[in-house]
Amino acid sequence: MKRLTHKEEEVMSILWRLEKAFVNDILEQMEAPQPPYNTVSSIVRKLVAEGHIGFTAFGKTHQYYPILKQEDYRKGALQRFVDNYFSGSPAALLSYFVKEENIDPQTLDQLLKDIQQRDEEQQSTK
């Protein structure tokens, strides 16, 4: 999946949150300084052309909705991040957070429990 630009991500984030929106609705939710209407409209049309969002036509007006699922994009973006900054190693990413971000022991315990639970669920489905 291709990486979205910052403004495309902003539009997608708004659509994921609102679920349906007209260009004016998207524009109202954007960070200041807000871009011109035509700029947002162009971004939206590009996202439609790429199949990331769809629309329902109401005469000359269109209401947009996300086709690209937020979880799917998040997974791809995180994988690119891990590949680019941690040589593709999730363990290196976690190690970074443990060493550099001072994750508290309770959070680490919860992560370990989540991993164990996932492993148990995977074993029970085999």
C-alpha distance (Angstrom), angle and dihedral (degrees) to the residues before:
residue distance angle dihedral
M1 . . .
K2 3.79 . .
R3 3.77 119.3 .
L4 3.79 114.9 -108.9
T5 3.79 122.2 -132.2
H6 3.80 119.2 -110.3
K7 3.82 92.0 -99.8
E8 3.81 92.0 45.8
E9 3.81 89.2 51.7
E10 3.80 89.3 49.3
V11 3.82 91.4 52.5
M12 3.81 91.5 46.2
S13 3.82 91.4 48.5
I14 3.79 89.9 53.2
L15 3.81 92.0 48.4
W16 3.80 92.3 47.2
R17 3.79 88.7 52.5
L18 3.83 97.7 42.7
E19 3.85 96.0 33.1
K20 3.84 90.8 -153.3
A21 3.78 128.7 31.1
F22 3.77 146.0 156.7
V23 3.81 119.0 -130.2
N24 3.82 90.0 -99.7
D25 3.82 90.0 54.3
I26 3.80 90.3 51.6
L27 3.80 91.4 46.9
E28 3.82 92.1 51.7
Q29 3.82 90.2 54.9
M30 3.80 95.8 49.5
E31 3.79 123.2 106.6
A32 3.79 119.0 -100.0
P33 2.90 129.8 -66.5
Q34 3.77 87.8 50.2
P35 3.79 116.5 -149.7
P36 3.80 120.1 -122.0
Y37 3.81 117.9 -80.1
N38 3.82 91.3 -112.3
T39 3.81 91.1 55.2
V40 3.80 92.4 53.7
S41 3.80 90.3 44.2
S42 3.83 89.8 53.1
I43 3.81 91.7 49.5
V44 3.80 90.4 49.9
R45 3.82 92.6 48.5
K46 3.82 90.0 50.2
L47 3.83 90.6 50.8
V48 3.81 89.1 49.8
A49 3.83 91.0 50.3
E50 3.81 90.1 50.9
G51 3.81 91.5 50.2
H52 3.81 96.1 -115.2
I53 3.78 95.2 117.7
G54 3.78 135.7 23.7
F55 3.77 133.2 -158.8
T56 3.77 145.8 -148.1
A57 3.80 114.5 -140.1
F58 3.79 120.8 -134.2
G59 3.79 101.0 -177.5
K60 3.80 105.9 -67.1
T61 3.80 92.1 -15.1
H62 3.79 124.4 85.6
Q63 3.77 130.2 -155.6
Y64 3.80 111.4 -153.3
Y65 3.80 131.0 -149.0
P66 3.81 132.9 179.2
I67 3.78 120.3 -99.3
L68 3.79 94.1 173.0
K69 3.78 106.8 78.5
Q70 3.79 115.9 -128.1
E71 3.81 91.6 -132.8
D72 3.81 91.8 53.6
Y73 3.80 92.0 50.9
R74 3.80 92.3 44.2
K75 3.80 91.0 52.2
G76 3.81 92.5 51.5
A77 3.81 93.6 43.9
L78 3.79 91.8 49.4
Q79 3.80 91.5 48.4
R80 3.83 90.4 51.8
F81 3.81 89.3 48.7
V82 3.81 92.9 50.4
D83 3.82 90.8 45.2
N84 3.82 93.4 49.1
Y85 3.79 100.7 41.4
F86 3.81 106.3 22.8
S87 3.82 103.5 34.1
G88 3.80 90.4 -107.8
S89 3.80 93.0 -61.1
P90 3.82 118.4 132.7
A91 3.81 87.1 -170.9
A92 3.81 89.9 58.9
L93 3.81 89.4 50.9
L94 3.79 92.0 50.9
S95 3.79 90.9 44.9
Y96 3.80 89.3 53.5
F97 3.80 91.3 54.3
V98 3.79 92.2 46.9
K99 3.81 94.1 49.0
E100 3.80 103.3 32.2
E101 3.78 105.3 27.6
N102 3.80 98.2 41.3
I103 3.78 97.7 -129.6
D104 3.77 108.2 -161.3
P105 3.83 120.0 -114.8
Q106 3.81 92.8 -113.7
T107 3.80 90.9 59.3
L108 3.80 90.6 48.3
D109 3.81 90.5 49.5
Q110 3.80 90.0 52.0
L111 3.80 91.1 49.3
L112 3.80 90.6 51.4
K113 3.81 90.8 49.5
D114 3.82 89.6 50.1
I115 3.82 90.6 51.4
Q116 3.81 91.9 48.0
Q117 3.80 91.5 48.2
R118 3.81 91.2 49.8
D119 3.81 90.4 50.0
E120 3.81 91.7 49.2
E121 3.80 91.2 49.4
Q122 3.80 91.0 49.4
Q123 3.81 91.0 49.4
S124 3.82 92.4 50.0
T125 3.82 92.2 53.0
K126 3.82 93.1 54.7
